[in-house]
Amino acid sequence: MRISRSGLAGLTLAVIAVLVLPMAAGGQWLKIFTSTTAFALAAMGAGFMYARLGMVSLAQVGLMGLGGWITLRLNHAYGFPFEVNLLIGAVITSVLGMVLALPALRMRGLYLALITLMVAGGLEVIFTAHQFPNGGAGFWGVGTSFSATMRRPALGQSDESFLRYALVIAVLGFLLIDAHLRSRPGRAWALIRRSEAAALASGVNVTLYKTWAFGLSGLLAGLGGGILAASLGLLDAATFRASESVLLFALVVVGGARFWLGAVITAVLYRVAPGLLNNWGVDADLALVFFGAALLHAVITAPEGIAGQIFGLFKMEAANDRA
């Protein structure tokens, strides 16, 4: 299979990140970069649905919470290996994502966005009411203390090694999306985005491929939630508010929904930017002002987002070199 220049650049960047980033970061920044990696997976899922199918999902952060909740609960209740907990959590989250596809079969645009936002709100209520598991017996048990934490995989016991572990999983998730876009599902999604009537006339099973897209997006969110749970050891319902899903999607538009680099930029803006402001002694909420200005800029002058502008600049330079 032919690898594009942007794909080759992405793999090179991923190798550098896996080898260098854990050594360069230290202390709290290791956890910040790990959570950035987790949110990059969720951003990739939301971005590909919006760019390839024109569907807006505002439930990605809520689905991350669900994946993290299940991963934690399986860890505390049954003591399965981390990889088993992560995979089960991601698969269950993927199934819920497929359930979200049901209204997408009849609705698009604002109505679909509102439905997914209501789902995110419902998940927020459930997380708040039942708490995130911190011990306790059985699948629904909740402990009385926060002494029980998530066990990490054998290859990721330290913060540094777990960041490498998370980066590898994120790269595999990005490659999974790329493989879909280069194969039959990608062609079907492109035709559905252009015209559902034309897709139906061409023999494309619209129901199947919409459900497939939501399930794939949910799978990535579930993986991100499991990584976040293992990184922090426990989770807090405040992390997965419905408003966070709206913010993540807005940053997906700013970063560039069509590009792998857009998901990385989204996650960096979402997690690293507030951390930098805190380090500088500035209220992290000020980042919301910058995000709003960036979204306005993207909508008006840069519909391809920051990543689109970066790739466009390199293409322009390459064209000038050939001239």
Buried (B, 14 or more C-beta within 10 A) or exposed (E): EEEEEBBEBBBEBBEEBBEEBBEEBEEEBBBBBBBBBBBBBBBBBBBBBBBBBBBBBBBBBBBBBBBBBBBBBBBBBEEBEBEBBBBBBBBBBBEBBBEBBBBBEEBBEEEBBBBBBBBBBEBBEBBBEEBBBBBBEEEEEBBEEEEBBBBBBEEBEEBBBBBBBBBBBBBEBBBBBBEBBBEEBBBBBEBBBEEBEEBBEEEBEBEEBBBBBBBBBBBBBBBBBBBBBBBBBBBEBEBBBBEBBBBBBBBBBBBBBBBBBBBBBBBBBBBBBBBBBBEEEEEBEEBEEEBEEBBEEBEEEBEBBBBBEBBEEEEEEEEEEEE
